[in-house]
Amino acid sequence: MNELVLGIDGGGSKTIAILVNRSGELEQVSRSTGINPQDRADWKLEFSNLADALKQRLPRVESACIGAPGYGEIPSISALQNEFFKTRFSCPVIVENDVRLAFDGAFLGAAGILLLVGTGTMAWASDGVSHARFGGWGDIYGDEGSGFWIGRQTLSIASRQLDGRLPPESFSQDLLRHLSIDPDRGAEHLCVWAYEHAHRRSAIAALSRFVSAQAIAGNSTARQLLTEACQRMGEHIVAAKNMFGSAIPWSVAGGISKIPYVLQCLTQDFGIPRTRQLPPVGGGAWRAALALGWNTGQDWIQRLQKSLAEHGVDS
């Protein structure tokens, strides 16, 4: 069987691609770093490296669906993404915002709210007919509750503790140790660390892992920070429920949603999230298969779910 579809989930920190056959089984998985044009000047090169890893099977691909970070937000960047992706492959290509792809994977065309919280934050919701997005306005004035937002708040709290604007606390000293920074020159070296990263947004977002560990260890500052992040995330869900009705189910995806304290907070506020049918990249494969008219009924979905699990693909 020569027919394959390609699903690609592009993010701010990582990108994953899968090739799926007509039976719903994965034939190849490829991973790379993020491909957000607003953060990575080399995003085209990173994407090309990802595609090159699939090149032996690409002639068999009949349809592709790509979830691109930031797509549909800034017209000039979206046009650049659209042209690049659609000329990179010989088959028909669907380009969507990465959060729309995550929504498609989670609900497979049914009504729902998908909160995607990774490097950035955004929600996508639909009643099964109409679609709407909430948030996702970037790190200058948006992405509240995201990994980047948590990391930025972490640096702010630590710097204020280090220079005396907040009472000294172990949180800032633990952060310095986490970053291998000399505590005797902590404030200065923390500034160097923050501003000299080639991929600053991704590096700052990664500090969310430090905050998660601190929260698990019982640090009150970390827990307070994550509680505030959850409140900001929750605003997206509230806005979507106001538009589509309070009974609409919700689900969540992205690295920040895997922080136990975050999932606990969101569940307390909105109830148990609906189990996603497929991860975002699976949503891409599903959309590409639909475009070809494949039979993507429950049997196909179950085979794809099993194959994704066997390959360790869950985000």
C-alpha positions, 0 to 999 in steps of 0.5 A: 500500500503506497498511500500515506498522509502526513501530519505535522504539529509545529510549536514554539519549542518542538515539532513532530511529524508522522506518516500514517498509512490508509490502515491508520498505522504510523510508518514513521515519526520525526522530531525537531525543535520549534518552528515559530518564525517570531522566535527562530530565524532558522525556522525554515532550516529546522523544518527542512531538516524535519522533512529531510528525515522523511524524504524516502517516504515523501513520494508516497504522501498524498495529503499533508496537514501542518499545524503552524505556530502563529499561523493566521495571526500576522498576515505577512508571517502567515503568507510566508508560512503558507508559501513555504509549506505548500511549495515544500511538498508535491502533494496538497497541503493544508496549513492551519494554526497549531491550536486548531490542529490540537482541537481537531485531534481532541474532538474529531469534529465534535463540539468542545473547547481545547485549551493548548498551553505550551510555550504560548497559550490559546484556546480553540472552541466549536459547537460543531459548526462555528469555530472561535479562538481565544487568546494566543496574542503572543508574548508581548501582551498575551499568552497568559498562563503559558510556559513563557508567561510562567518563566517570565514571572519566575525571572521577575520574582527572582530578580526582585528577591535578589535586589531587595524589592521582595524579601529574600527567599529560597526560590531565587537561590534555587533558581540560580542553582538550577541555572548553574549561576554563581549566587555571589553575582546572581542578579547580574548573571541572571540578566546575562542568562535571560538576554543572551539566549539565541532562542530566548522565548523557548529558554524562558518557557523551559523555566516552567519545569523548575517551577513545577519541581518547586511546587511539588517540593512545596515551595509556596512561591511556586505554588502561588505562581502556578495558581495565578497561571491557572487563573489566566488559563481559565479565562480562555475556557470561561470566554469559550463557555460564554460563547458556546454554552456552559455545558460544552466539554473541554480538554487540554493539551500542551506541556504545561498541562502535564504539570500535576499542580496545573491539571489539579487546579484546572480540574477543580475549576472546570471539572475533569477534562474530556480525554482527547481522541488524538494528540495534535499531530494525530489531528493533522493526520486525521485532517489530511486523511479526511481531505482524501476521503479515507474512511476515518471511522472508529476502527481507523481512529483506534488503530491510530491511537494504538500506533501513536502510543506504541511510538510514544507520541502523546503530544 
